[in-house]
Amino acid sequence: RKKQVAPGAMFGQTYGLGAKWMNFNSLAGPGSPAHDVDMRDAQLLYQVGPPYIGVASDMFRVVNRWTELVRAVHKEKPQLLSEMYAYQLAAADQKLPHGVVDSMMISGVDAYGEAWDYI
């Protein structure tokens, strides 16, 4: 398990989004590495949301691909969270799995996977 940010070692907050981003795999194109991600890895390594942490070169790769994908994902699912699915798809497309962290966010006191225990 990754414990430190480094090239190829990114992190994101758990959101419990599961592998729903895989519904948009076709938008990444036929040769995308995102097609090689299985259901287990999709849930363990890509089901993250903000905040995201990574070295600048990795973030640059993901964010550039994200900007290419986000409009298409939103067009297919014009709802809240479509931008997060596009981010997950971009990370998979760039072969940049994330360590899933549950200590970087608080929202609802009864929410799962949040940092309430640290307050």
C-alpha positions as CSV (number, residue, x, y, z in Angstrom):
1,R,0.0,0.0,0.0
2,K,1.3,3.4,-0.9
3,K,2.0,5.7,2.0
4,Q,3.8,8.6,0.3
5,V,3.2,10.8,-2.7
6,A,5.8,10.2,-5.4
7,P,5.8,9.9,-9.2
8,G,3.2,7.3,-10.0
9,A,1.8,7.3,-6.5
10,M,-1.2,9.6,-6.3
11,F,-3.9,9.8,-3.6
12,G,-7.5,10.9,-3.4
13,Q,-10.4,11.0,-0.9
14,T,-12.7,8.0,-0.8
15,Y,-16.2,8.9,-2.1
16,G,-17.8,5.5,-2.4
17,L,-18.4,6.0,-6.1
18,G,-17.4,2.4,-6.9
19,A,-16.7,1.6,-10.5
20,K,-19.5,3.7,-12.1
21,W,-16.8,5.6,-14.1
22,M,-16.4,2.4,-16.1
23,N,-19.7,3.1,-17.7
24,F,-17.9,5.8,-19.7
25,N,-14.9,3.7,-20.8
26,S,-15.9,4.0,-24.5
27,L,-15.4,7.8,-24.3
28,A,-11.7,7.2,-23.7
29,G,-11.2,5.6,-27.1
30,P,-10.5,2.1,-28.3
31,G,-6.8,2.0,-27.3
32,S,-7.2,3.4,-23.8
33,P,-5.6,1.6,-20.9
34,A,-8.8,2.3,-19.0
35,H,-10.3,-0.7,-20.8
36,D,-7.7,-2.9,-19.1
37,V,-8.8,-2.0,-15.5
38,D,-10.9,-4.8,-14.0
39,M,-13.8,-4.3,-11.6
40,R,-11.7,-5.0,-8.5
41,D,-9.0,-2.4,-9.4
42,A,-11.6,0.1,-10.5
43,Q,-13.1,0.0,-7.0
44,L,-9.8,-0.2,-5.1
45,L,-7.6,2.2,-7.1
46,Y,-9.8,4.7,-8.9
47,Q,-12.9,5.4,-6.9
48,V,-11.6,8.7,-5.6
49,G,-12.7,12.3,-5.5
50,P,-11.2,15.6,-4.3
51,P,-8.9,16.4,-2.7
52,Y,-6.4,14.8,-5.0
53,I,-2.7,14.7,-4.2
54,G,0.1,13.9,-6.7
55,V,3.3,15.2,-8.0
56,A,3.0,17.9,-10.6
57,S,4.0,15.7,-13.6
58,D,1.3,13.1,-12.7
59,M,-1.3,15.8,-12.0
60,F,-0.5,17.4,-15.4
61,R,-1.1,14.1,-17.2
62,V,-4.4,13.4,-15.5
63,V,-5.8,16.9,-15.7
64,N,-4.9,17.3,-19.4
65,R,-6.8,14.0,-20.1
66,W,-9.6,15.0,-17.7
67,T,-10.2,18.2,-19.7
68,E,-10.5,16.1,-22.9
69,L,-13.0,13.7,-21.3
70,V,-15.1,15.8,-18.9
71,R,-17.4,17.4,-21.5
72,A,-18.2,14.0,-23.1
73,V,-18.9,12.4,-19.8
74,H,-21.1,15.3,-18.7
75,K,-23.0,15.2,-22.1
76,E,-23.7,11.5,-21.5
77,K,-24.6,12.0,-17.8
78,P,-25.5,15.7,-17.2
79,Q,-25.6,15.5,-13.5
80,L,-23.5,16.1,-10.4
81,L,-20.5,13.7,-10.1
82,S,-20.0,13.5,-13.9
83,E,-16.8,15.5,-13.5
84,M,-15.6,13.0,-10.9
85,Y,-16.3,10.1,-13.1
86,A,-14.3,11.9,-15.9
87,Y,-11.4,12.3,-13.5
88,Q,-11.4,8.6,-12.6
89,L,-11.5,7.7,-16.2
90,A,-8.7,10.1,-17.0
91,A,-6.6,8.6,-14.2
92,A,-7.2,5.0,-15.5
93,D,-6.5,6.2,-19.0
94,Q,-3.1,7.5,-17.8
95,K,-2.4,4.4,-15.8
96,L,-2.2,6.4,-12.6
97,P,-4.0,4.5,-9.8
98,H,-4.7,6.3,-6.6
99,G,-4.3,5.4,-3.0
100,V,-7.7,5.8,-1.4
101,V,-7.6,7.9,1.7
102,D,-10.5,8.6,4.1
103,S,-8.9,11.3,6.2
104,M,-8.9,14.4,3.9
105,M,-12.5,15.5,4.0
106,I,-15.5,16.0,6.3
107,S,-19.0,16.7,5.1
108,G,-21.9,14.9,6.9
109,V,-21.4,13.6,10.4
110,D,-22.8,10.2,9.5
111,A,-20.9,9.9,6.2
112,Y,-18.8,6.9,5.6
113,G,-15.1,7.2,5.0
114,E,-14.5,10.6,6.3
115,A,-12.1,12.2,8.8
116,W,-14.5,12.7,11.7
117,D,-12.3,10.6,14.0
118,Y,-9.5,13.1,13.7
119,I,-11.5,16.0,14.9
